[in-house]
Amino acid sequence: MSTENIASAAVAPLPAERARRVTRRRLTGLIGHAYVWLVLIVFVLPFLTLLVYSISGPGGTYAVQNFQYVLGSFGDNLWWSFRVSGLTLVINVLVALPAAYGIVRYSFPGKRLLFSALTLPLYVPGAVIGISLVLVYNFSYHLTTSIWGLVLAMAVGTFPLMLTPIVVAMRDLPVSFEEAAACLGATRWQTYWRVVFPLIGPGVSAGLMLSFIIVFNEYLVTLFVHPPSITTGPLRVFNLVRTAGLAPTTAALAVTMQLISFGAVLLFFRVFGTRYLKGTYLI
């Protein structure tokens, strides 16, 4: 037997040691799978419980009867939620697109401080934002009786969620694309709408998705600034639970709102993935 064969035989693990390694690896895998399933159960169980309650519920009601209220009595509330969300998204896009371009493409003193100030609503509690807006609306703008007061409040709270993915998309877009378009005779306006905007489209979509989910399900800020004539879906759920408890019809409205939000997330992941939701660097 050669020296190399003797050395390899000495280094090779024994069958018992190999079995021990396989068993340890399998045990680690089982523990990992058990942990994942435990986390899924903890997070998903409340939603499943609400779904089951909305389908059956006390009093012998049925799913069709419960969900008829969503299109009937609760139809106006869902319509207001969609309307407020749509107007908020339009404002956020119109403000975030030039803001993101200026932050990424231009250098000026205090840029990081400005970006931190623009993202401040992410770190402020909703109740604080609501109280601040009540003071501003009552003493400055008198918007407590208008839908625009609610829309602007939602825009203030969700603007950072629109801005951040667009900033990430702009950072990923080389400036050479714009320079090439300029060399070919395109104006700045043509360069932005025909080159820049299509390429940062996934970032814009990520901002739209995040902002829509927050606005569509927001009730705390809405509780402070909504006009008496406007009651969104989340606010209707909150009022019903506070006054009459959790009825099966209220659970059906909550489940409908969950399904709409979940569908928006699935649609975004299906089309764009998660790239522009991972803003590890911004400016």
N, C-alpha and C positions, 0 to 999 in steps of 0.2 A: 504494500500500500504506500502511495506517495505521501510526501509531507503535506501537500495541499488537501488531500482527502482526509488525512488524520485531523487537520485543523478544522475543516468544515464539519466533520463528525463531532468534534468537541464543542463547536459553537452551536450546532443545531439543537433546538429545544426538545426535551423529552415529550413523549405522547401525553403524559399526565399534565405537563405544564401547558401544552397546546390546548388541551380540553379545559383547563382552568381559565386560560385567556378567553376562549370562545364563550364560556359560561359567564365570565365577568362582562364581556362585551354585550351579550344578550341581556343580561340583567340591567345594564345601563340603558340599553335601548327600550326595554319594557318600562323602566322608571320614567324615561323621557316621554314615551307615548302616554303613560298614565297622567303625567303632569299636564300635557297638552289637552287631553280630554277633560281633566278636572277644570282647567281654566275655561275651556269652551262651555262646560256645563254651568259654571258660575256666571259667565257673561250672557249666555244665551237663555238660560232657564227663566229669568224674569219676562223676556219677550214671548217665550213659548207659553208661559202661564197666562199672560195677558191675551194671547191669541185663543187659547182654549176657553178662557172666561168669556171672550167676546162671541164665541161660537155657541156656547151653551148658556152659562150664567144661571142665576136663580130665577124662579118663577116660571119655569118651563118654556122659556122663549127659545127661538131658533136663530141660526145664523142669518137667514134671509131677513127675518124681522128686525134683527139688530142692525144689520148693515143698510136697511132701507132708510134709517135715520141719517146715514151719512150723505145720501143723495137728496134727502128730504129736508129735515129740520136743520141738519148741519151743512147743507150744500152752500149756503151763503157764507158760512165761516171758512170753509175751504176755499171758496172763491176769493175772499179777502186775503187769505194767506198767499194764494198764487199771485194776486194783483200786487200786494206789497212786495213780495219777493221779486217779481219782474221789474218793477220800478226801481227797486234798490239795486238790482244787478246792472241796469242801464246806467245809473249814476256811478256806480263803482267802476264800470268799464271805462266810461268817459273820463274819469279822473285818474284811474290807475295807469292807463296806457301812456299818456305823456309823462306822468310822474316816474314810472319805471324807466322810460327811455332817458329822461334827464338824469336820473340817479346813476344809471350804468354808464352812459356814454359821455358824460361831462364831469369834469373835476372842479370842485369849488369848496371853499372853506366850510367846515361844519357838516359835510355830507353824511357822515356816520351819525352825528347827533340828530340831523333831520330825519334820517331813516328810523332811528330809535323813537323819535317823537311820533312819527306816523304810525308805528306799530304799537304805541302805548295802549290803545283800547284792548289789546289782547291780554294785558296784564292787570286791567282794572276790573273789579267785580261789576256784574251787571247792575246791581242795586245802586252802586255809586254813579255809574253812567246814567241811570234813570233819574236819580235825584238831581244830578247836574243839568240834565236836559230839561227837567221840569222848571228849574230856576231860569235857565236861558229862555225857554219858550214863554214863560209867564211875564218876564220883565223886559225881554228884548224883541223877540220875533212874533209873539202871540200866535203860535202855531198849534196850540193844544186842541183846537177844534177842526183841524184840517188833516187829511190823510198824508199831506206832505210832511207834517211834523213827525209822524210815525215812520215814513219812508226815510227821511233824513236821519232819524235816530238809528234805524237799522244800518244805514250806510256808514254812519260814524263807527258803529260797533264791528262791522264786518269788512271795512275797507282794507285793513292789513291782510286779511285772508285773500283778497283779490290781488293786492300789490305784490306780495311775496313770491308766488309762483311766476308772475310775469317778470320780476326781477331776475329770478333764477333762469328763466328762458332767455332773457336778454344777455345774461352772462355767458350762456352756452353758445350764443350766436356770434361768430367771428365778425369783426368790423370789416373784414375784406369783402364780404358780400355787398355791403353798402358802397364801398369804394368802387367795386366793379360796376355796380349800377350807375354810379355817378360818372364813371369814365365812359359809359355807353350813352350818356346824354340824359339820364333820368333826373328829374328834379327831386328835392328832398321829400316832397309829398308823394310822388310816384314811387320813390325808393321805399318809403315806409309802408305804403299800402300794398305794393306789388311784390316786395321782397321781404321786409321785416315782419309785417303782420302775419302772413301765411306761415312763416317759419316759427313764430312764437305762439302759434295757435294752440298747441297743447298746453302751454303755460296759462293762456287765457282761459281755456276750458277747465283747468284745475282750479283757478280762482273762482270761476262761475259755479263749479260744483260745491266747493267749500262754502262759499257765501250763501248759496241757495239752501243748503242743509241747515245752516245756522239761522238764517232769517225765517225759513219755513217753520222751524220748530221753536222759535224764541217766544217766550211769554213774559219773562221778568221785566225787561225794558219796556215791552208792550204794555205791561200793567201800569207803568208810570205815565206814559205819554199818549196812549191811544185815545182818540176821540170817543165820546159816548156812543156814537152811531156805528162804530166799527168794532167788531169782535172777531179776531182771527181764530183759527182752529185750536192752537195751543192755549189761548186765553179762554176759549169756551170749555176745553177740557179741565183747566184749572178751576174755573168758576163752578162747574158741575160737581167736581170731586169735593170742593170745599163746602158746597151747600147741600148736596144730596148724596154724597158718597159715590163710590165707583159702581155705576150701573153698567149692565152689559152693553147698552147702547153707547155709553161714553167710552167703554173699552173698544168698541168697534170703531169709533172715530179715531182713537189713539192708534189702533192697529193700522188703519188706513194711512195715517200720516207716517207711521214707521215704514210701511211698504213703499210709499212714494219716495221717501228718503233713501231707502235701501236700493230701490230701482235706479235712482240717480247715481248712486255710488257704483253699482254694477255696470251701468252703461259707460261711465267714465273709465273704469278699469278695463272694460272690454275694448274700448276704442283707443285709449292713450296709455294705459298702464299706470305705474306709480312714479315715473321718473321725475316729474315736476312737483311731486309732493315731498321730495327729499332735498330740501334746501339747506344743505350743510354749509354752503358759503353763499353770501349774498352780495356784498359790495366790497 
